[in-house]
Amino acid sequence: MSTFKQTQKSLHFKKIPARYLGIVMPFILSFFISGIISAILTIKNGGFQSGVFFIWLSSWGLAWSIAFPSVLIMLPIVRRFVGLIVEPTNH
């Protein structure tokens, strides 16, 4: 059995209902994207100085508090725009 399947079997937890997909996906996406971008900008602007982890963590908290609601607001607008420029599939 592969390591992935073993890990998957050991992670038994109750899944979030599908109706929350519209909140959970932006929540997780904004978490990672804001973390990556804030880390890059923190290191770019201050270098690897003493305490850079805590500076980044503070910046990440602020960035995420803005990113998550921004994604929730912008997602419907972006979906409409993408619908205008992308040909739909014919099923």
N, C-alpha and C positions, 0 to 999 in steps of 0.2 A: 504494500500500500504506500502511495506517495506521501511525502511529508505534508503537502498541502491538504490532502484528504484526512490525514490524521489530525491536523490542526483544526480543520473544519468540523470534524466529529467531536472534538473536545470543547468546542465553543457552542454550547447549547444555551441559548437565551431566547426570550420571547422577542420576536421581530415586531417592528413598528408597523402598524397597519398601512396599507398602500395609500389610503386617503391623505396621509401626511407627506407623501413624496414631494409635493410642491414646497414644503417647508424644510424637510430634512436635507434634500439635495443642495439647495442654496446655503443652508447652515454649514454643511461639511465643506462644500466648495469654497465658501468665503473664509472658512477657518484656515484651510491650507494655503490658498492664494495670498491672503493677507499676511500669513506667517512668513511665506517665502519672500514676498516683496519687501516687507518690513525688515527682514534679516539682511537682505541684499543692500537696502538703503542705509541701514544702521551701520553696517560694516564699511560701506563706501564712504559715508560721511564722517565716521569716527575711527575707522580702522579697528584692529584687534587690540583695543585698549583694555585696561583693567575694568572689570564690571560690565563688559560689553553685553554679556548675557542678560543682565538685569535691565540694561538700557533697551535692548531689543524686546524683552518681554513687556516692558511698559509701552513701547511703541506698538507692539503687536496688539495689545489690549485696546488701544485707541483705534488702530486701523480696523480691527475686527468689528468694533462697535459701530463703525461707519460702513464697513463693507457689507455686513449682513443685511441691514435694512435697505442699502442701496441696491443690492442684488434683487431683493424682493420687489422693489419698485421698478427696476429696469427690466426685469425678465419678461413681463408681458409686452413691453414696448419692443424689445429686441426680437421676441418671437414674431411679432407682426411684421417688423422690418425684414427679417429673414424670409418670411413667407412671401414677401414682395419680390425678392431677388433670387429665390431658389425654386426651381421647378419641382412641383410635387410628384411623388411616385404614383403610378397608376396600378392600383391593386384590383 
